[in-house]
Amino acid sequence: MKRLKLLALSGSLRQHSLNTMALAALVMLAPDGVDIVFGDIASLPLFNPDLEGHWLPAVEKLSSSLQQSDGLIIASPEYAHGMSGPMKNALDWLVGSIDFPAMPVMLINTSPRASHAQDALKEILTTMSADLIPTSFVSVPLLGANIDVEGIVATPQLAAALKQGVANFCQHLENKAAIENNALRF
Ligand SMILES: Cc1cc2nc3c(=O)[nH]c(=O)nc-3n(C[C@H](O)[C@H](O)[C@H](O)COP(=O)(O)O)c2cc1C
């Protein structure tokens, strides 16, 4: 079985972001043979269709990270009942990517009460023809928990939820690869 490469995007630019921490915890909790690479959305310029097709290093880097990935993991906060601006900006840059359609996506919600942003995210990702994998979605109550990455990994309920989510995601990716390999043989 080949190694799986997953691209992780946090929708928060905050230094002590709970969403970024959840993704960092996932790196420790992922099955063997899985590489989780963090994408940089903070360096992206504001989306402007006039700039599409121009050489923009941050956009090129994100697009090439996506192209090299078997799946995408997004953890993104809710602000004023909407999704984070940086994440929407990143997704707008990726709308034109030929690698986005059918890209398997796992979602992490670090605040179960934040349903507006998650619903918006799902709607946008569906519109972009992503392959949402609901069995991998994880909702963990980190908001107000005063916790760090090591604390997340050391808390059985949090670690179990994240571990199960990423395991389900990887299982889905392996099943998909097996089906594609079989199809190639015939
Ligand atoms: C300006 C602002 C608006 C927010 N609005 C909401 C909201 O509408 N719903 C909600 O559940 N949380 C809201 N929050 C809480 C954030 O989603 C929460 O602090 C989250 O942990 C931020 O993500 P981060 O820790 O990854 O930076 C808001 C926070 C800020 C700073």
The ligand as a MOL file (V3000), in Angstrom:
LIG
                    3D

  0  0  0     0  0            999 V3000
M  V30 BEGIN CTAB
M  V30 COUNTS 31 33 0 0 0
M  V30 BEGIN ATOM
M  V30 1 C -14.9970 37.9920 15.6940 0
M  V30 2 C -15.4200 36.6330 16.1790 0
M  V30 3 C -16.6630 36.1600 15.8530 0
M  V30 4 C -17.0700 34.8790 16.2690 0
M  V30 5 N -18.3070 34.4130 15.9270 0
M  V30 6 C -18.6800 33.1790 16.2900 0
M  V30 7 C -19.9490 32.6490 15.8810 0
M  V30 8 O -20.7230 33.2820 15.1870 0
M  V30 9 N -20.2610 31.3830 16.2540 0
M  V30 10 C -19.4190 30.6130 17.0210 0
M  V30 11 O -19.7580 29.4770 17.3220 0
M  V30 12 N -18.2110 31.0940 17.4130 0
M  V30 13 C -17.8330 32.3390 17.0570 0
M  V30 14 N -16.5960 32.8270 17.4420 0
M  V30 15 C -15.7240 31.9660 18.2180 0
M  V30 16 C -14.6380 31.3260 17.3180 0
M  V30 17 O -15.2160 30.5170 16.3280 0
M  V30 18 C -13.7270 30.5350 18.2060 0
M  V30 19 O -13.0210 31.4290 19.0410 0
M  V30 20 C -12.7550 29.6500 17.4620 0
M  V30 21 O -12.0710 28.8970 18.3800 0
M  V30 22 C -11.7540 30.4300 16.6650 0
M  V30 23 O -10.9570 29.5030 15.9820 0
M  V30 24 P -9.4160 29.3290 16.3520 0
M  V30 25 O -9.3250 28.9460 17.8050 0
M  V30 26 O -8.9710 28.2000 15.4630 0
M  V30 27 O -8.7350 30.6060 16.0770 0
M  V30 28 C -16.1850 34.0980 17.0440 0
M  V30 29 C -14.9210 34.6080 17.3690 0
M  V30 30 C -14.5310 35.8400 16.9320 0
M  V30 31 C -13.1580 36.3520 17.2870 0
M  V30 END ATOM
M  V30 BEGIN BOND
M  V30 1 1 1 2
M  V30 2 1 2 3
M  V30 3 2 2 30
M  V30 4 2 3 4
M  V30 5 1 4 5
M  V30 6 1 4 28
M  V30 7 2 5 6
M  V30 8 1 6 7
M  V30 9 1 6 13
M  V30 10 2 7 8
M  V30 11 1 7 9
M  V30 12 1 9 10
M  V30 13 2 10 11
M  V30 14 1 10 12
M  V30 15 2 12 13
M  V30 16 1 13 14
M  V30 17 1 14 15
M  V30 18 1 14 28
M  V30 19 1 15 16
M  V30 20 1 16 17
M  V30 21 1 16 18
M  V30 22 1 18 19
M  V30 23 1 18 20
M  V30 24 1 20 21
M  V30 25 1 20 22
M  V30 26 1 22 23
M  V30 27 1 23 24
M  V30 28 2 24 25
M  V30 29 1 24 26
M  V30 30 1 24 27
M  V30 31 2 28 29
M  V30 32 1 29 30
M  V30 33 1 30 31
M  V30 END BOND
M  V30 END CTAB
M  END
